[in-house]
């Protein structure tokens, strides 16, 4: 059996990785994943009190850095990314704590797209984002929301454009990502990008091997994470009557917290054949991890993806039978229906959200013209690439994929 192997790196990428390793050898402290120096770097001259009560964020920071160090198998680029992500999360916490905050829900409940990895969430999300009545956050908005609060159109454009540098570097290091999960400064991005400041975020483990952190996170309450995210969206509100459309597969694991933060939301839950879901998700994770590690074990990725999928779907099933489920509108959509009858799916979502569906055919056609299927290449994968047995997968996950009674 032939297992997945990481995509080859270009000569230019190899130079970047080699330079990073040389720099780590010369300046190991700059790559160390120790909480103290990370906090110092984030604060600069700011008062530590601006970070708020450390009882919430400090343990998550410690767990994240320790797991990245112990489990991540990071190359120098990966260590630098993790350290930079931790510093950026703390600076985001400082900045967002300075903005006026309200405990009220959003003016209009959002449309939230979730479901298993690789179930069509990105396609549906970015399609809906082209509707002028809706609004999806861009990467720069999620990464630096405080800079957009009250910004002029010109300043906003400058901030969005500035975000292209990070995207260009990521594409240079690992161009295969564009095939597996296209990204760019003007493509709407997942909610988890803005959910780092409390260090309780399932998004961390999508790019780096974080087994210890993920096990800890499974027992944590992410209520504050979701309230902080609502604060982000409130600060970005343009008061132009557009309705937020949001997306993250990670919401699957946290539907009670999502429902509490966004009462009245229309939650679109996508479903796909479970073998395709797990295998495609494993492919995504493996490609991402290969950016930041030179030691990615495909069987290990397959195991992690299976365990995480089971946990998330089991939690989603429990939510459906909980009182909190009544505070949102939950729509189940099959991947095959989304791809084969996109118009009907959109009409169902619009109707549930109280939006005139009109005729969405023009919207769909325009999207496909601008984003042709496989325009960035064909994503190829099999369950066997990640040492996954299809029959075993179906047997194990069947209890959580059957229709809800």
C-alpha positions, -999 to +999 in steps of 0.1 A: +000+000+000+013+034-010+006+062+015+004+099+009+036+118+005+041+155+008+042+177-023+076+186-035+090+220-027+102+244-053+138+256-052+127+290-040+107+274-011+137+252-002+158+283+001+132+299+025+131+267+047+169+264+047+173+301+057+148+296+085+167+266+098+200+285+097+184+314+116+170+290+142+204+275+148+219+310+152+190+325+172+172+296+190+155+319+215+136+336+186+120+302+178+114+289+213+078+282+222+079+295+258+049+315+271+068+341+290+088+356+260+057+353+238+037+374+262+065+399+265+067+402+227+029+407+225+027+433+252+056+454+240+050+485+263+013+477+270-001+471+305-006+433+310-040+441+326-052+449+290-052+412+283-080+406+309-082+379+334-054+353+327-076+326+343-092+323+309-065+327+283-032+317+300-039+280+303-049+278+266-017+297+256+004+273+277-013+242+263-011+254+227+026+262+229+035+231+248+016+208+224+031+225+193+066+220+209+060+184+220+037+171+193+041+194+163+073+180+148+078+216+136+104+228+111+118+263+117+091+278+095+065+260+116+080+271+149+081+307+137+045+305+126+033+291+159+052+317+179+039+344+156+003+331+158+005+332+196+019+368+197-008+379+172-036+363+192-025+382+223-022+414+204-057+409+190-069+403+226-053+436+237-068+455+208-103+440+210-105+447+247-101+484+240-131+485+217-166+493+232-184+460+238-221+451+239-236+419+253-265+422+228-268+397+200-262+408+164-289+430+149-298+403+124-290+366+131-264+352+107-265+324+083-238+299+095-225+271+073-209+240+090-206+203+088-178+178+083-145+189+067-147+189+029-185+186+027-190+216+003-189+242+031-165+265+012-183+263-021-217+272-005-201+299+017-183+317-011-213+314-034-236+330-008-210+357-002-215+370-037-251+379-029-250+417-023-276+413+005-251+392+025-216+398+038-188+373+046-156+384+065-123+385+046-091+372+060-077+406+070-109+415+087-108+383+108-071+387+116-072+424+125-109+434+131-100+464+153-082+481+124-114+479+103-137+493+130-148+527+116-122+526+088-129+546+056-134+527+024-099+537+013-083+525+045-102+493+044-090+486+009-054+493+020-058+468+049-073+441+026-045+446+001-018+444+028-031+409+037-020+396+003+017+393+015+010+365+039-011+347+013+016+350-013+042+335+011+019+306+020+013+299-017+051+300-024+058+276+005+030+252-005+012+259-038-007+226-034-029+243-009-046+263-037-059+230-051-070+215-018-083+247-003-080+279-023-072+310-003-066+346-010-070+381+006-104+387-012-118+352-006-141+349+025-124+329+052-134+307+081-146+321+115-118+303+133-092+329+120-108+354+144-112+330+174-076+327+186-075+353+213-086+331+241-066+301+229-096+278+228-100+272+192-104+241+171-088+259+142-053+256+157-051+219+150-060+222+113-025+233+104-002+218+130-001+184+148-015+193+182-027+160+198-022+171+234-039+205+229-068+189+211-074+164+239-074+192+264-097+214+242-123+186+240-130+192+277-131+230+276-161+254+275-158+276+244-187+300+254-164+329+258-147+322+225-180+326+208-190+357+226-156+372+217-163+363+181-196+380+183-177+411+195-155+409+164-185+408+141-201+437+159-170+458+155-169+450+118-206+459+113-210+484+085-246+493+094-255+487+057-283+461+064-263+433+050-266+400+069-236+380+080-229+347+063-203+327+083-186+294+079-164+269+098-165+231+100-153+236+136-187+249+146-199+213+143-182+206+177-196+237+194-232+240+183-245+248+218-220+277+221-228+289+186-265+289+193-261+308+226-240+335+209-261+338+178-298+330+187-320+329+157-292+319+133-299+297+103-274+269+106-268+250+074-253+216+082-237+198+052-234+161+049-213+140+026-204+103+023-183+097+055-154+080+037-151+110+014-154+134+043-127+118+064-103+110+036-106+145+020-102+161+054-071+140+061-057+152+027-063+188+037-047+184+071-017+165+057-010+192+031-014+220+056+009+202+081+035+196+055+040+234+053+052+235+089+066+201+095+090+179+076+077+148+094+040+143+085+028+107+090-002+101+068-015+072+090-013+095+120-032+122+101-059+096+092-062+085+128-065+121+140-091+130+114-112+099+122-111+106+160-119+143+155-148+136+131-163+111+154-161+135+184-176+164+164-205+144+149-213+129+182-215+163+198-236+176+169-260+147+174-263+155+211-271+191+203-300+181+181-317+165+211-310+194+235-332+224+244-307+248+228-315+234+194-347+253+194-329+286+194-316+282+159-330+270+125-310+239+115-310+229+079-295+196+067-281+197+032-266+167+014-234+174-006-249+157-037-279+180-035-257+211-031-237+201-062-265+187-083-294+211-074-277+242-061-307+264-070-331+245-048-306+245-019-302+282-021-339+287-022-343+266+009-317+286+028-331+320+017-366+310+027-354+298+061-336+331+066-366+352+056-348+365+025-366+367-009-350+338-029-359+353-062-341+334-090-306+325-078-296+311-112-277+342-122-258+342-089-248+305-094-238+310-130-217+340-123-199+322-094-191+292-116-178+315-143-155+333-119-145+301-100-145+271-124-145+237-107-109+223-106-097+257-119-067+254-095-062+217-102-078+184-092-078+174-056-070+136-057-070+114-026-081+080-013-088+066+021-059+042+016-036+072+013-040+077+050-042+040+061-079+042+064-101+012+059-134+022+043-155-006+059-141+001+093-148+038+089-184+033+080-189+009+109-173+032+134-190+064+123-224+050+112-241+058+145-233+095+140-241+097+103-275+081+103-305+105+099-316+119+133-346+100+146 
